[in-house]
Amino acid sequence: MADKAGGAEFSSTGRFTDVQKKIDGRWLYVVDHPSGDPPARPAAPATQGASGN
């Protein structure tokens, strides 16, 4: 992607939904919805071995 103001390239991650609808034989853009990636899950706690040490 490129920044509209300065044209600098950048990348982005996330989820994007675009909706189009065919009206009178033409596909028209209706709406989009971007959202960022969900936060990372916290690390699982370490488990002890069978001996309980």
C-alpha positions in Angstrom: 0.0 0.0 0.0 1.0 3.6 -0.3 0.2 6.6 1.9 -2.2 9.0 0.1 -0.5 12.2 1.3 3.1 11.4 0.7 3.1 8.2 -1.4 5.3 6.4 1.1 4.9 2.6 1.0 3.7 0.8 4.1 2.3 -2.6 5.1 -0.6 -3.4 7.4 -2.1 -6.5 8.9 -5.7 -7.0 10.0 -9.0 -8.2 8.7 -10.8 -6.5 5.9 -14.4 -6.9 4.5 -15.5 -5.3 1.3 -19.1 -5.4 0.1 -20.2 -4.9 -3.5 -23.7 -5.2 -5.0 -24.8 -5.7 -8.6 -27.3 -2.9 -9.5 -28.6 -2.5 -13.1 -25.9 -4.9 -14.4 -23.0 -3.0 -12.7 -21.0 -4.0 -9.7 -21.0 -1.1 -7.2 -19.0 -0.6 -4.1 -21.2 -0.5 -1.0 -19.1 -0.5 2.1 -15.9 -1.7 3.7 -14.8 -2.5 7.3 -11.2 -2.8 8.4 -10.2 -4.0 11.9 -6.8 -4.6 13.4 -5.5 -8.1 14.3 -6.8 -9.3 17.7 -4.2 -9.0 20.5 -1.9 -12.0 21.1 -3.0 -14.5 23.6 -0.9 -14.5 26.8 1.6 -17.4 27.2 0.3 -20.5 29.0 1.9 -21.0 32.4 4.6 -23.6 32.6 3.5 -27.0 33.9 5.4 -29.2 36.3 6.5 -32.7 35.5 4.9 -35.8 36.8 7.2 -35.9 39.8 5.9 -32.5 41.0 9.3 -30.9 41.1 
